[in-house]
Amino acid sequence: MRTTILAALLACAVSLSAQPGQPRPETPIGFIPEAIAWKDAPATLPPGSKISVLEGNPGADGMFTMRVRVPAGSAIPPHWHPRQERVTILAGAVDLGFGSVANAGNVTRYRAGSFYVNPPRVMHYLFFPEATEMQMTGVGPWELQTSDISAQPGTATTATVTVRSITPAAGSEVTQSTIIKAVVDYDIRGFKPLTYYLSIVFESTTPNKTIGVGPTIMGALRSAPPAPIFVETATGTVTLTQDVGRVLTLREVKKPLRMRVFLHEQLTENSSHVVAFSDWIEFH
C-alpha cells in the first residue's frame, strides 16, 4: 500500500512538472577541483593568467563567480570596478594597495584563506609575490577600468542637462495612466567613465526637496531597474520614461506636478550628488 501511494505521488509530480507554463527549477551548480575547466584570461589580466567562470556571466547583468590564476611576479596596475568586488584567496598571496599610483611599500598582504571586498569606484592595484589562485564573486557586468577616477588637480566637473522634447507637452493634464517620455541632452566636462546617470525627479511639498520615484529608465519601458543606468560618453542624448501613476500616489509630491531631470555623479555604491539639472517642467 505504501509503495503504491509513493508511486502515485511520484507520477503526479512528474505530470505536474511537465505541464506547460510551470516554472522550471534551477539546475544545481557544483564543481570539484579536477572538473574545473581553465582558459586564457583576457588581456586586462597579467600574461599567463587563467580564468574559469563557475557561475553566471561576468560580462552580463546578474550574480557571477569566477576563479583566476595569476603567475608569480605579476602585477595589475591601478584600476577600479563599477561595483563591489568580493575576493577570496585560495592559494598563494596578493599584495593589495589603494590609490592611483602603485606603491609596493604601501600594501596589505592577503594569503591563502583571506577575504576582502574592494569598494566600487575606488582605485586599487595588486602585486602577486607567489603564483596565486583567487575566487571573485559579484554582480555583473564585471569591468576593469584603468582611467583615474579621482578628480585631477585644478579641474572640476561641470555639466549641463537640457530636455530637448517631452511627451506629453508641458502644461498638459496628466493622469494615473500617463507615461512621461523625455528626450534629454547632456554634456559633462570632467567626465569619468561609468560614473554619471540621469533621473527624473518631482517637486516635493517640503521646500528645496525633490522626490525620485522610479522606474526612471533609458530606452524602452520596463520594470524598475535594480541600479542606475550609467551614461557611457561625455556628451549625448538619452530617453527617460516615468510612470506618473506611481508619482500621484505619493502625498509628499507637490501639485500641480512639476518635474526636472537631474544628472548625478555616483561616489560610492550608495552615495551620489547632483552635478547638473534641467529647468522645471509643469503639468496639470
C-alpha positions in Angstrom: 0.0 0.0 0.0 2.8 2.4 1.0 4.7 1.6 -2.2 1.5 2.2 -4.3 1.0 5.6 -2.7 4.6 6.7 -3.2 4.4 5.6 -6.9 1.2 7.6 -7.4 2.7 10.7 -5.8 5.8 10.4 -8.0 3.7 10.0 -11.1 1.7 13.1 -10.1 4.8 15.1 -9.5 6.2 14.1 -12.9 2.9 15.1 -14.6 2.9 18.5 -12.9 6.5 19.2 -13.8 5.7 18.5 -17.4 2.8 20.9 -17.6 3.4 23.9 -19.9 3.8 27.3 -18.1 5.1 25.7 -14.9 8.5 27.3 -13.8 11.4 25.0 -14.1 13.6 24.5 -11.0 17.1 25.9 -11.2 19.9 23.5 -12.1 22.2 22.8 -9.2 25.8 24.1 -9.6 28.7 22.2 -8.2 32.4 21.7 -9.1 35.2 19.6 -7.8 38.7 21.0 -8.5 39.5 18.3 -11.1 36.4 19.2 -13.1 37.1 23.0 -13.4 38.0 24.0 -16.9 40.5 26.8 -17.4 41.1 29.1 -20.3 43.4 32.1 -21.1 42.4 35.2 -19.3 41.6 38.5 -21.1 44.4 40.9 -21.9 43.4 43.1 -18.9 44.9 40.5 -16.6 48.7 39.7 -16.5 50.2 37.5 -19.2 49.9 33.8 -18.4 46.8 34.2 -16.3 44.0 31.7 -16.5 40.3 32.1 -15.8 37.3 29.8 -15.1 33.7 31.0 -14.7 31.9 28.9 -12.2 28.5 30.7 -12.1 26.8 33.3 -14.2 28.4 35.5 -16.8 30.8 38.3 -15.7 30.0 40.2 -18.8 26.3 40.4 -18.2 23.8 41.5 -15.5 23.4 39.2 -12.6 25.5 37.3 -10.0 28.7 35.6 -11.1 31.6 33.7 -9.6 34.9 33.1 -11.3 38.4 31.9 -10.4 41.6 33.5 -11.6 45.1 32.1 -11.6 48.0 34.6 -11.8 51.7 33.8 -12.3 54.2 34.7 -9.6 55.8 38.1 -10.1 52.8 39.6 -11.9 51.1 42.9 -11.1 47.9 44.6 -12.0 48.2 48.4 -12.3 45.8 50.9 -10.6 42.2 50.3 -11.7 38.6 50.3 -10.4 35.4 48.5 -10.8 31.8 49.9 -11.1 30.5 47.5 -8.4 31.8 45.8 -5.3 34.3 43.0 -5.9 34.5 40.2 -3.3 37.7 38.2 -3.4 38.8 35.0 -1.6 42.4 33.9 -1.9 42.5 30.2 -2.4 46.3 29.7 -2.9 49.3 31.9 -3.0 49.2 35.6 -1.9 48.1 39.0 -3.1 49.5 42.4 -2.1 46.7 44.9 -2.3 47.1 48.7 -2.3 44.8 51.7 -2.9 45.5 54.8 -4.9 46.1 56.0 -8.5 49.8 55.2 -8.2 51.1 51.7 -7.5 53.3 51.6 -4.4 54.7 48.3 -3.4 55.6 49.7 0.0 52.1 50.6 0.9 50.1 47.3 0.5 48.4 44.7 2.7 49.3 41.1 2.0 46.4 38.6 1.8 47.5 35.0 2.0 45.5 31.8 1.2 42.3 31.8 3.2 42.0 35.6 3.2 38.9 37.5 2.0 38.5 41.2 1.1 36.0 43.5 -0.6 37.0 46.2 -3.0 34.5 49.2 -2.8 33.0 50.4 -6.1 34.9 53.2 -8.0 37.9 53.1 -5.8 41.4 52.9 -7.5 43.5 49.9 -6.3 46.4 47.8 -7.5 47.8 44.3 -7.0 51.1 42.6 -6.7 51.5 38.8 -6.8 54.6 37.6 -4.9 53.6 34.0 -5.5 51.6 32.0 -8.0 48.1 32.8 -6.9 44.5 31.4 -7.3 41.7 33.6 -6.2 37.9 33.5 -6.4 35.8 36.6 -7.2 32.1 37.0 -6.7 30.0 39.9 -7.6 27.2 41.4 -9.7 27.9 41.8 -13.4 28.9 43.2 -15.7 32.4 43.0 -14.2 34.6 45.6 -15.7 38.2 46.7 -15.1 38.6 50.5 -15.6 42.2 52.0 -15.7 41.2 55.6 -16.0 41.9 57.7 -12.9 38.6 58.1 -11.2 39.9 60.8 -8.8 39.5 64.4 -9.7 42.5 65.9 -11.5 44.3 68.8 -9.7 42.9 72.2 -10.8 39.9 70.7 -12.7 36.3 70.4 -11.7 33.3 68.6 -13.2 30.9 71.0 -14.9 27.8 69.7 -16.7 24.6 70.8 -18.4 21.3 69.0 -18.9 18.6 70.1 -21.3 15.2 68.5 -22.0 15.0 68.6 -25.8 11.4 67.3 -26.0 8.8 65.8 -23.7 5.6 63.8 -24.1 3.0 64.9 -23.1 3.9 68.5 -23.7 4.5 70.9 -20.8 1.2 72.2 -19.4 -0.8 69.1 -20.4 -3.1 67.3 -18.0 -1.6 64.1 -16.5 -3.5 61.1 -15.1 -2.7 57.8 -13.4 -2.2 56.2 -16.9 0.2 58.9 -18.2 3.7 57.9 -19.2 6.2 60.8 -19.4 8.8 60.4 -22.1 11.7 63.0 -22.0 14.5 63.2 -24.6 17.4 64.7 -22.8 20.7 66.2 -24.0 23.6 66.2 -21.5 27.2 67.4 -21.6 29.8 66.6 -18.9 33.2 68.3 -18.6 35.5 66.2 -16.5 33.7 63.0 -17.5 34.7 59.8 -15.7 33.5 56.5 -17.3 30.6 54.7 -15.6 30.1 57.4 -13.0 27.2 59.5 -14.2 23.5 58.8 -14.6 20.3 60.8 -15.2 16.9 60.6 -13.4 13.5 62.3 -13.4 12.6 63.9 -10.1 9.5 65.7 -8.9 8.9 68.8 -6.6 8.1 68.0 -3.0 5.7 69.8 -0.6 8.9 70.2 1.5 10.8 73.3 0.3 14.0 72.6 -1.6 13.4 68.9 -1.7 12.7 66.6 -4.7 11.4 63.1 -5.0 12.7 60.4 -7.3 10.1 57.7 -7.8 11.2 55.1 -10.4 11.1 53.4 -12.7 13.1 56.1 -14.4 14.9 54.4 -17.2 16.7 54.9 -20.5 15.2 53.2 -23.5 12.1 51.1 -23.6 9.8 51.0 -20.6 10.3 48.0 -18.3 10.1 47.2 -14.6 12.1 49.2 -12.1 15.8 48.6 -12.5 17.9 47.4 -9.6 20.5 50.1 -10.2 21.1 53.3 -12.2 22.0 53.1 -15.8 25.2 55.0 -16.4 26.0 57.1 -19.5 28.9 55.9 -21.5 30.1 59.1 -23.1 30.8 62.7 -22.0 28.0 64.1 -24.3 24.9 62.5 -25.7 21.2 62.2 -25.8 19.1 59.7 -23.8 15.4 59.0 -23.3 14.0 58.8 -19.8 10.5 57.5 -19.1 8.4 57.8 -16.0 5.1 56.2 -14.9 3.1 59.0 -13.5 0.7 56.7 -11.7 3.4 55.9 -9.1 4.0 59.6 -8.6 0.5 60.6 -8.0 0.0 58.1 -5.1 2.6 60.0 -3.0 1.2 62.6 -0.6 4.5 64.5 -0.4 4.5 65.2 -4.2 3.5 68.8 -4.8 0.5 69.6 -7.0 0.4 70.7 -9.8 3.1 68.3 -10.8 6.5 69.7 -11.6 9.5 67.7 -12.7 13.1 68.2 -13.8 16.0 66.0 -14.8 19.0 65.5 -12.5 22.5 64.4 -13.6 24.1 62.5 -10.8 27.7 61.7 -10.1 27.9 58.3 -8.3 30.5 58.5 -5.5 30.1 55.0 -3.9 27.6 52.2 -4.4 25.1 54.0 -2.1 26.1 57.7 -2.4 25.8 60.3 -5.2 25.5 64.0 -5.7 23.8 66.2 -8.4 26.1 68.0 -10.8 23.5 69.5 -13.1 19.7 69.8 -13.6 17.3 70.9 -16.2 14.6 73.7 -15.9 11.3 72.8 -14.2 8.5 71.4 -16.4 5.0 71.7 -15.1 1.9 69.6 -15.8 -1.7 69.9 -14.7 
